[in-house]
Amino acid sequence: MDIQVEKLQQQLKEQEKLASLGMLSAGIAHEIQNPLNFVINFSKMSDKLLKDLTEIVEDHKADLPEDDREEVEDIIDDLKGNLSKIVEHGERAISIIQGILLVSRGKENEFLPADVARIVKEYVWLSYHAMRANHKNFNISIHEDYQESLPKVMVIPQDLSRAILNLMNNACYTVWYKSQETGSDYQPAISVKVSADADNITITIEDNGQGMSEEVKKRLYENFFTTKPVGQGTGLGMAITKDIVENKHHGQLSFDSQEGQGTTFYITIPLKKA
């Protein structure tokens, strides 16, 4: 019992840190969004100026030596490509920030219309980069399949994102651990899919990691049960994920796993369109 009390106290401390981190993240995201908007807007303005410059060059092309004309055309093409990339990646960063703000501003248990595929994508890659930050040699193949034209769905964004993060963190950990045990012949991979039918939206996260033994399968949703070393897991992630999916969203969390081969998790949520 004392061990469980200690674990609970540690979990409470971690929850306090997460709450503070959430507030800090929202503040940072808001502050970063403003200069990003300037970057994107000035890139678009520069692209318009470049088009004007291109028209001027076209009007005087005959006055330029052939070598200079080719060099000017190459420079213009490079500038167009660079500006396009600045806008593309700036808007991608804005999208991530908006997702963070949506999650951090959501009220407790408040259902909001959300782009589930975007939430999944953002938190899949946040988990990946977090793992990369902790393990410099960590690298995997991530295969994504998002059904086109998915409707916005009523979900609790901050909870759903937490569930995705928990599953993705576990997937990243198991393929990383297997790579340490197996060596260079093993190619770690995670596949992510979001699809919908008339009744449900389904999120699938599949890894080719260690898989689960029969004992782990039976105890997977127990509080404080973890297969990770001390200090790397609280043993509450899967219990929280199950609660988020089944009790809060009235969906279903299920899995298929084969020891030594990998695991696939399925989140199925009733399709309540916004």
N, C-alpha and C positions, 0 to 999 in steps of 0.2 A: 504494500500500500504506500509506503514511504517513497518508493521509486516512482510510482504513478503521480504522487503529489509533486515531486521534484520535476517530473516531466511536464506536468500541467503548469507549474510556475515558470518553467523555461518557455513554454508555449505562450503564456501571457506576456512575457517580456518581448518575445518575438512579434506578437501582435501589436504591442505598443510601438515597436520600431517600425513595423509595416505601416501603421497609421500615420506616424510622423513622416515616413518616406513618401506616403501617398500625397500628403499635403505639400511636401517639398517638390515632388514630381509635377504636381499641378502648377505650382508657381514657376518652376523652371520651364515647363512646356509653354505657359502663357508668355513668358519673357522671350523665349526663342522664336515664337510665332511671329512677333512683330518684325525683327530683322529679316526673317525668311520672306515675309511678304514684300519687303523692300527689294530683296535679291530677285525674286520672281518678277516683280513689276518692272524693275530696271532692265532685266533681261529681255522682257517683251518689248520695252521701248527701244532697246538697242537693236532688236531684230527688225523693227520697223525702220530705224535709221539705216540699217544695213541694206534693206530693200531699196531705200532711196539712193544709197550710194551705188548699188548695183545698176540701177537705171541710168545714173550719170555715167558710169563706166561703159555701159552698153552704147550710150549715145556718142562716146568719144573713143570707142574701141579702135577705130581706123587710125587714130592719131598715135596709138601706142605701138612700139616695136613688138614683134611676135613673142619674143621671150618674156618681155614684161607683161604682155597681155595674159599669157598662160600662168605666170606667177601670181598676178592679181586675181585671176579666176580661182586658183588653188587656195589662196588666202581667204577669199570670200566664202568658198565652200567649207573650209575649216571653221571659220567664224560662225557660219550657220549651224554647223554640227555642234560646236561648243555651246552656243546659246540654247539650242534645243535640249542638250543634256542638262544644262543648269536649270531650265524650267522643269524638265521631267523629274529630276531628283529633288528639286525644291518642293514641288507639289507632292511628291512621295513623302517627304519629311513633314509637310503640313498635314497630310493624311494621318500619319502616325501620331502627331501631336493632338489632332482633333479627337482621335480615338482615346488617347490618355485622358484628355479633358472630359470626354463623355463619361468615361469610367469613374474618374475621381469626383465628378460633380453629382453623380447619381445618388438619389436618396436610398435609404435602407429598403430593400425589397420593392423598389419602384420599377414597374415594367415600362420600358420605353421602346419606341420603334427603332430597330437597329439593323444594319447590314451585317448579318452573321458571318458571311464569308470574309468581310473585311476584318472583323474582330478576330476571327481564327487566324487569318494571315498575319496580322500585326503581332499577335502573341506567340505564334509559332516562331517567328523570326526574333522576337525579343528573347524568348527562351534560348534559342540557338546562340545568339550573341552573348547572352549571360554565361552560357557554358563555355564559349570561346574565351571570355574574359578570365574565367577561373582555370581553364586548361588550354594553354597556348597551342598545344599540338592537336586540339580537337577539331576534326573536320568530318563532315558527313554529306551525303547526297540527300536533298530534300525534294521530293516529288509532290507537286501540288495539282489538284484537280478541283476547280470551283465551277459548279454549274452556272451557266450564263442566265442572266435575267431573273435572279432569285428575288422574290419580294422582300421588303422590309418586314421583320418579324418582331412581335412584342416579346421582349426578354428583359431580364435584369442584367444590364451590360457588365457592371462591375463583378457580378457573381459568375456569369458565363465566362468572362475573360479569365477569372481565377481558376475555373475548372479546366479550361484549355491549357493554361500555364502549368497546372499540376500534372496533367497527362503528358504534355510535351517535355516538361522537366524530367519526368520519369523515363520517357522514351530516349531523351538525350543521354541520361545517365547510364541506361542499360547498354546502349550501343557503344558508349565510351568505355565502359567497364569491360565489355566483351572484346573491344579492340586492344585493350591492355593485356588481356589474357591470350588472345589469338595470334596477334601479330599482323604483318603487312598483307597476308593473303585475304584477310577479312575486309570487306567493303561495307562500312556502316551506312545504313540508309533508313530514312523515315518517309512514309507516304501520308499525305494529308488530303482528305476529300470532303467536300461539302455538297450535298445534293438534297433535293426536295421532291416529294410527290404531293398528291392532293391533300394529305392529312398531316404529314410530318416533315421536319427538316432533320437531316442526319449528318453528323460530323464523325468522320472516321480518322483515327490516328494509328498508323501501323508501323512497327519497327521490326528490324531483323536482329534484335538483341538477344539477351540470355533466355527469354521466356520465363515461365513460372513453374515451380514444382507444385504438386498437388497440395502440399501444406500451405504454400503461399497463396494459392487460389482460395483456399478455405478461409484464410485469415486476412485477406486483402483489405477488407473494409473495417477491420478492428481498430479501435483507437489505440494509438501508441505502437502499433505494429509496423516495423520497417525492416527492410533488408539492407539498408544503407549503413555505413559505419557511424559510430557515435559522432554527433556534431554535424552530420550531413543530412539528417532526416529526422522529422518529429514524429512520424508515424500517424499523422492526422490528415495528410493531403488527400488520400483516397476516400476517407470517411466524409470529409468536407465536400469533395467532388460529387459523391453519391447524393449527399443531402441537397446540393445545389441543383442537380439534374432532376432527381426524383421527387423531392419534397417541395422545392421552390418552383420548378418549372413543370412539374407533373409529367416528366418524361421518363426515359429509361436509360440506365447506364449498364452496358454489357461488355463482355470481352471474350476473345478466343486467344488461347495461349498454348504454345508447345515448348516444353523445356528444351533449351539449346537452339531453338529456331526463331523465336520472336513472339510478339504479342500485338493484338489488334484491339483497340477500344472503340466502342460505338456509343455516341451520344445521340439519342433520338428525342426530339422535342416536338410537341404538338404545334402545328403550323397556325399560329394566331397572327393573321396579317394585320399590319398597322392600318 
